[in-house]
Amino acid sequence: MLVRNLLGARYKETPKDCVIASHALMTKGGYMKYMSTGTYSLFAPTKRITAKIEKILREEMDRIGGQEVLFPVVMPASLWEESGRYTSIGSEMARFTDRNGTKMVLGMTHEEAAVHLARDIAASYTDYPFMIYQIQTKFRDEPRARGGLIRVREFTMKDAYSFHTSQEDLEEYYRKCYEAYVRIYKRVGAKNVIAVKSDSGMMGGSVSHEFMLLTDIGEDTLAICSDENCGYRANVEVADCITHNIESEKEELRKIETPNVKTIEGLKHKLGVEPTGMCKAVIYQENISDEYVVVFIRGDLEVNETKLRNYLKTEVHPATGVNEDSGIVAGFTGPVGFNAKAKVVFDRSLKDIESFVCGANEKDFHYVGMNIERDVGDVEYVDVAKAYNGGVCPLCGKPTITLKRGVEVGNIFQLGTKYTKSMNMTYVDSDGTKKNPIMGCYGIGVGRLCATICEEQHDAYGPIWPMPIAPWQVEICCLQSEDERVKGVSDDLYNKLCDEGVEVLYDDRDIRAGAMFADADLFGIPIRVVVSQKNCDKGVAEISYRDKSFKGEVDLKNAVEDIKNRINEIMDRYKV
């Protein structure tokens, strides 16, 4: 490919509104063009990168017995009504009515389509197990589109769906897919991807893992045990919060006046009590009923809304205000004598603490010396708190939990019979009874993986693409292209490399060397070959690596073979 024929411009200045490196560099480098919020057109370099990622995905899915299929982007709403997700999913799913008055949806995921394809066909236990997958466009009306291809509304995704006749068979296949994902991230060159326990969310199911690329720009927070012999990793949405409760002695329950003191910091200042010795109330409302939910939790901790939602089995939101007739005294709410119209949840961070400061359910008053067992009675403690730095690891029991940021680049779920049961997919088992198949699903966002690798591997000048997914393997920079000898040597090298099957980007434009090298940095191609008058005089070509790990000269007579050997040597690093 000749740079002068390549569609797409490269810019010196960083575009405005690009707050993370991958978004800035891929916009600046002519990889994509903004069309509307969360939607981009992709130029040839990005299409070549994503095509290589897709090839690796296909190879690994085929390796574990996957069958590639293709589902429609547009589906009838009736399928989603069968599963129950037509109403349970909010405005992020695009709905419309076609000219015949039929309700339709744009696919944001394809569990329903997978069940539709397989039911009535996989009718006997002898048809199982099997896995089907696709690489397809999806649309999610994402309210927080950001970061270029990191979080978009329209995206390409590899999604796979497995069907089984037993939980044991699903678990065995789940392990195979887990291992396939590990191989995928190795092969595409992602360096810092880890698997974490996660919440299944709208997908459903009881077991799920997310594959996270560790980066400071990540939206997800991960709880990771820092003990190298442990290995505990979880998204904070599901991470256990185990606290160090300080020792305290029982005290007499006393009500004290605290005029206008409604905050933890205010109480700390007035009473000299640390937040770890306080029981605070956090007020929510259920989305459907508007019923109040009061969570009592240790004063220094935050409520994990995902855990709370899962415990209550309903969606909740922070209360924006409290009705007076509810009986809740905002800012002074506590568990002693609490009789307001609300559900009450006690976080387990309160367990075994002998003495607390808490609200007295009376304006401008708090209790000191509150003991839950004595003053409230027997309560159920549940874990609805966010994990925190220095928390106790639930696996090894050490205070070694650290919080890190990550971007999700893949997920796997054990769905169970959530979709097959609701959509009446059955098979006849060996004993003649009808049963619902058990499902797993496995997804990877192609564009996001491309962008996160750029985020992980770049410098101030441009991306540093790993060889397996680089848009081209080699770039030839022909300096002083007006010189016939230089141009002839460059043309000959380009043609010979192409004949050998090497992917080459050739820049023979009549521009300054500095401008050519700046563009080369933005292309991020692993191997750069420079041909110039000086080099031709010496009978050599200059070879350098984009990651700056090598720079040297090679005799022009041996250049083709040398470059091929270098490509093979680099590619070997990514083999699994």
Protein Blocks (a to p, Z undefined) as FASTA:
>chain_A
ZZklpgcdddfbdcehiabfklmmmmmnopaccfbghiacddfklmmmmmmmmmmmmmmm
mmnopacddddfbdcfklmmmnopmmmpcfklccdddfkopacdddfbfklmmmmmmgok
lmcfklpccddddddddddddfkgghhjmpcfbdcddddddddfbfklmmmmmmmmmmmm
mmmmmmnopabbccddddekjngpjbdcddddddfkbmbdcdddfbfknopacdfklgcc
dddddddddddddddddehiabfklmmmmnopafklcccddddddfklopacdddddfkb
ccdfklmmmmnopacdddfbdcfklopaghiacfehpabdcdddddfklgopabdcddeh
ighiacehiafklmnopcddddfbdcdehiacfklopafbccdddddfbdcddebjmlmm
mnopacddfkopacddddddddddfklmmmmmmmmnccfkbccddfklgfbfbdcddehk
lbmklmmmmmmmmmmmmmnopacdddfbdcdfklmmmmmmmnopabacdddfklmmnopa
cdddfklpaccdddfklmmmmmmmmmmmmmmmmgZZ
